[in-house]
């Protein structure tokens, strides 16, 4: 008779991830849950900010109960709140969705004249022309304007994200130095992540920011690099297991909430 001593699949996966990260840390994106789950109202996860920092020093996401936006860089994590303010995240705060990597850019562009969001994206798209790979990007500089929104904290029973954003507060940061953190995700990953560009912003004093809707850079430094590997931790709770992760309007719904 055979005996089952217990499944160590999760720990084995983590060990594999850690081993790969040590050899090629710049080539892995770590993601917890799916964008389609967040879209349908799965707003609670068990991954802590401390956990995220074991998988990268750079990234973005949100917090449990959809309580604001998450931005991470230089191994620092901030919570961008519904009133437009920002604060350092507590290591024990949890996230239902986040994307992290070890940021080691391959390309750098110095910008000494104004550039729109689209012009900056064009630089990346021309340098890394394939839409079939991920790209992590960062901008440090002076922004002529940064137009942001931040999702307000939700309470159960949770509404779908498309309904939540009817109440989203929006802010304009004009003439501010700051940091932009973002990812370009392949179109074939829509639903797993956010296809196209997904960017968050925080001011130089770390007191304000949010999810970027639009921006114009006055001057600064654009750095970015491509990523070929993705690892996803899928939740095992009832909310995730019972969620409809592929509704008919998935693509349109994600574009409506992220742009």
N, C-alpha and C positions, 0 to 999 in steps of 0.2 A: 504494500500500500504506500502510495506517495503522500507526503505531507507538505502543505503549503505553509511556509514560514512567514508570509507577509510580503507584499509588493513594495519594492524599493525603487519603483520606476521614477518617481518624482525626484528623489535624491540622485539617482543615476543621471537623469537629464541635467540636473544642476551641476553635477561634477563634469559632465561632458561640456557644458557651456563654459564653466570656469576654465577648463583645460584649453578650450579653443580660444577663449578670450586672452589667455596668457600668451599664446603664440601669435595671434593676429587680432589684438584688441580693437584696432581701427575698423575692422571688417564686419562687425556684428551689431545688429540692432536687437535689443531686448524689448519685448512688448508684453504688457499684461492685459488680457482680455482682447475684445474686438471692438472696432468702431461701431459695427452694426448692433452690438449689445448695448452700448452706451446710447445709441440713437433710440432704442426701444424702451429705455428706462431702467437699465441695469446700472444703478448708481452707487452700489456698495461693493467694495472688494476687500480682500484681506492683505493685500500687498502694502507694506509700510514704506515711507520715504527712506528709511534706513535700508530696507531691502533693495529699493531702486538704486541706491548709491553703490551697491555691490555689483551692479550690472552696467554702470556707466557714470560719467561725470557731466553729461550733457543730455538734455531732452525736454519733453513737454508732455502735458496731459491735463488731468483734472483731479479733484479730490472727492472723497466720499460725500454723498448727498449732492453731488454736482456743485460743491461749494467753492466756486471760483476756478481760475486757470492755474496750471502749474508750469513753471519755467525753471530749468536747471542748466547751470554752466559753471565751470571751474569747481565742480563738486559742491556747489551751493544750490539749494532749492528754495524757491519763493512761491508764496501763494498770492495770486493776483485776484483781488476781491471785488465784490459786486459794486462797491462804492468807488471803484477806480484806484483804491489804495493797494499797497503791496506790503507783505511782511515775510520774514523768514519762516519757512515751514518747520513744524516740529517733527523730529525723526520718527515719532510714533503715529503721526497722521497717516491715513490710509487712502489709497487711490483705487478707483474702479477701472481706470484706463490710463496708461502712460507708455511712452516710448523713450528708451534711453540708449545711449551708445557712448563709447570712449571717443571723444572728438579729437581726431588727428587729421586736419585738413591737408589736402594735396595741392590746392590752388589758392592763390591770394591775389586780390586786385585792390589797388589803392584808388579811391574815387575822390577827385578834388573839385568836382563840379556836380550840380544837382542831378539826381537820377531817380526816376520813378520806380515803383515796384516792378512794373513790367520790364523796364530796361535792365534792372538787376537780375530778374529771372532770365532774361534773354542772354546775359553773360554766362550764366550757369548752363543754360540749355545748349549754347554753342560750344561750351567747353566739354560738357558731358552730354553729347547729343542723344544717346540712347535713353528712351523712356522706360526701359526694362530693368533699370537698376535704381536703388535708393540713392539719395544724396542728402547729406547733413550740411547745413549752412549756418553761418553766424555773421552778423554785421555789428561792428562797433563803430559808432560815429555820432554825428550831429544830424538829427532828423528835423527837416523843415516842418513836417507834421507826421503824426502817427495816430490813425483813427482806429480805436479799439472797442471791443465789447467784452463783457465779463458776465458769465452766467450766475444768477442768484441761487443761493442755497435752496434745495428742495426738501419737502417733507412727504412721507408716505401718505396715501398711495401715490407712487410716482407717475407723473405724466410723461409721454414721449417727448424727446428733446425738441422736436419740431413745434410742439405746443409751448414748451418752456420758453423758447426764444422769442415768443411774441412779447414777453415782458423784459427782454434783455436791456440793461443800461448800456449806453454807448458814451465814449469819451474821446476827446481830441487833445493830444499832447503836442503843443506847438513849440518849435524852437528848442528842443530838448536833446541833450546827449543821452544815449542809452544803448542797450544791447538787444539785438534781435536773435532769437533762436528758432531754427526751423528745419523742416524736412521736405524734400520732394519725393513723393511716393509714386511708383508706377501706376498707370491707369488700371492695370489688371489686378491691382490689390484693393480696389474700391470695396468698402465694406469690412475688409480685414483691417485696413487703416483708412486714411483720408487720401484719396488719389489727388495728385497735384501738389501744390504748395500749402503747407500748414505752418503758420508762424506766430510766435508770441513775442511780446515786447515788454521790457522793464526799463524805467528811467535810471539815469546814472546814480541818483541818490537812493535807489532801491525802494522808493516810496510809492510808485505808481506803475501801472501797465495793464496789459490784457491781451486777449486774442486779437491779432491784427486783421482788420478789414481792408485797410489801405495805408500806404505811407509814401513819403518822398524823402530820400536821403539827401542832405545838403553836402556832406563830405564824410568820408570814413573808410573803413577797411572791410572788404567782403572776403571771407574765407570759406572754403567748402571742399568736400571730397565725396567720392562714391562709396557705396556699401553694397556688398553682394550677399550677405547672410542675414536671415531673420529668424529669431527664436521667440515663440509665443507661449506664455503661460495661460492656459484656459481655466477659468473658474470651474468649480464643481458644485456650486450652490444651486438651490432650486430656481432662483431668479434667472440665472444664466441658462440652466438646462431646459427651462420652459419657455425661453424667449424665442420669438420669431426672428431669426437672424438673416432672413433673406426676403423681406417684403417686396411686393411688386415695384414700389416706388423708391427702392433703396438708393439708387444713384442720385435721383433728383432730391431726395430728402437730405442726403449728406451734403450735397452742394448748397442747399438752402441754409443749412445750419453752420457751415464752415466758411462761407464766402459772404 
